Each structure stands twice: as C-alpha cells, then as structure tokens.
Amino acid sequence: MTEITERLAEIVERVARATTRAGRDANDVTIIAVSKEQPAAAIAAAYAAGVHHFGENFIGQLQANKTRLVAEHFAWVHTVDRARIAERLNEQRPQHAAPLNVLIQVNQSGDAQRGGAAPDEVAALASVIGALPRLRLCGLMTVPPPHGAPERWFAELKDLRARLRAAGIALDALSMGMSADFEAAIAAGASMIRVGTAIFGNRGA
Ligand SMILES: *Cc1c(COP(=O)(O)O)cnc(C)c1O
C-alpha cells in the first residue's frame, strides 16, 4: 500500500506543476481517485494518504434501475445525460441529504456506444435539472474518444460551458482528464480530474 501513497504524492506534484504552468491555483483542481474495481484496502490506503474524493463507476450509462443507489449514497454524479435519469435522482434523493450535485455528461464525438447528451441537447437538459429542487447543477463532464489528441475535446467542453453561461445557465465545474491526460485537461481548464490507474495501479489486479 506504500505504492499508493507514493503514486498519489507523484500525482499531487504533477497537478501542482500543471496548475502552475497554466497560471492556475492548485486548489482549483480537485483530484477524484477513481476506485472502481479496487479492493477496500487500497481505498483505505488512499484515504489515509489524504484523498477524500472517490469516484465509482457504473458500467456504461447510468441505468434507471441504479439511480436509487446513487441518490442515496453519493454526493456527486458526473454522468447525468437525460431528463429521465435527472428526474429519478431528484425523486430518490433522501430529504435529509443535501441536494445531489450533478454534472451533465457530454458526448462530444457523437459515438452512439457512449453515454452523454449531445452538445446541442445540453441547454434543454440543464433547464430540466434547474427545475428539480433535490439536484444542483454544477457543470459539465466529458470522456474524450480513446484515440487521438484529447486537447480538442477539452477545449470544446470549455467553449460549450462559455456558450451556456452566456445563455444564462450557471455552470462552474469542468470534469475532464484521466490518468493519461489530466495535465492537458488542467491546461484546458479542468476543475475536477478523475484519476484511477495512475493512483491505484491496474484495476482488478
Ligand atoms: C475508469 C474511469 C476513469 C479513470 O480512468 P483511469 O484511466 O484509470 O484514470 C475516469 N473517468 C471515468 C468515467 C471512468 O470510468
């Protein structure tokens, strides 16, 4: 488990350097340790080493039959991509809990295999979410297509946020960047990076 502590220290250092290069403050970037498929001991080690944000992942899109689990146990959801999912999360969020923070996942490449709302559907979905009292719309999330340079997609997500803001939609967070490309994402304005293997090593190992 000391490996996790060492890898995490290296990630924190790389995030600090990337924010400095971008003229940004390291505190403006939240590192989310993506702990899917990792043993509990690895998650405990990361927690002990100072990570307090963990990301879990449901295979593929968030399915309607999984929303209750998410509404009851999580503080944030980065993968809201359709009105039906937003409405279910809103209904299922327990009254004693704070509103659920949500990001709209954007499918930038139009690949039908992937989750996410099309860029031109985001404004309408944002207005649906804005009317749901148990949800708090915080920003946008992307997973760029696996091949090719991610910079273009990061820049486009930031542009989309700017256009939506200009249309009066309050959006702050940009969740983008994973183990292989979080420095490029920070350069492009990411406020949340989702780092799995670079902290924990291979999944299911
Ligand atoms: C698994 C996963 C990650 C982490 O990917 P790594 O390459 O291991 O850093 C980030 N975001 C999402 C949505 C994921 O499913």
The ligand as a Tripos MOL2 file, in Angstrom:
@<TRIPOS>MOLECULE
LIG
   15    15     1     0     0
SMALL
NO_CHARGES

@<TRIPOS>ATOM
      1 C1        -12.4220    4.4640  -15.0490 C.3       1 LIG1
      2 C2        -12.7580    5.8810  -15.2750 C.ar      1 LIG1
      3 C3        -11.8200    6.8910  -15.0200 C.ar      1 LIG1
      4 C4        -10.3890    6.6270  -14.5800 C.3       1 LIG1
      5 O1         -9.6250    6.1650  -15.6560 O.3       1 LIG1
      6 P1         -8.0440    5.9430  -15.4860 P.3       1 LIG1
      7 O2         -7.5680    5.8810  -16.8830 O.co2     1 LIG1
      8 O3         -7.8650    4.6730  -14.7130 O.co2     1 LIG1
      9 O4         -7.5040    7.1290  -14.7610 O.co2     1 LIG1
     10 C5        -12.2280    8.2020  -15.1820 C.ar      1 LIG1
     11 N1        -13.4820    8.5090  -15.5730 N.ar      1 LIG1
     12 C6        -14.4000    7.5630  -15.8380 C.ar      1 LIG1
     13 C7        -15.7720    7.9620  -16.2720 C.3       1 LIG1
     14 C8        -14.0670    6.2330  -15.6880 C.ar      1 LIG1
     15 O5        -14.9970    5.3050  -15.9610 O.3       1 LIG1
@<TRIPOS>BOND
     1     1     2 1
     2     2     3 ar
     3     2    14 ar
     4     3     4 1
     5     3    10 ar
     6     4     5 1
     7     5     6 1
     8     6     7 2
     9     6     8 1
    10     6     9 1
    11    10    11 ar
    12    11    12 ar
    13    12    13 1
    14    12    14 ar
    15    14    15 1
@<TRIPOS>SUBSTRUCTURE
     1 LIG1         1 GROUP 0 **** ****
